[in-house]
């Protein structure tokens, strides 16, 4: 029987979502923010396709986006209604 080394993830995805929601507060905005960042990370090429964080182990694009939000490496700005007209 072989010996396997399993590395424990530092955070579970659900923990990242909870921590990111503490920063963003609106789940709809969080989904849009993560979706846009995943798209940027997946396209490749250019500075925006590189993660803004350093990790000991590779993360998927969604986890990377969530961790960037938690570490406040990416932000969003709310648009006021009067700015839309």
Beta strands, then each sheet from edge to edge (+ up, - down):
end
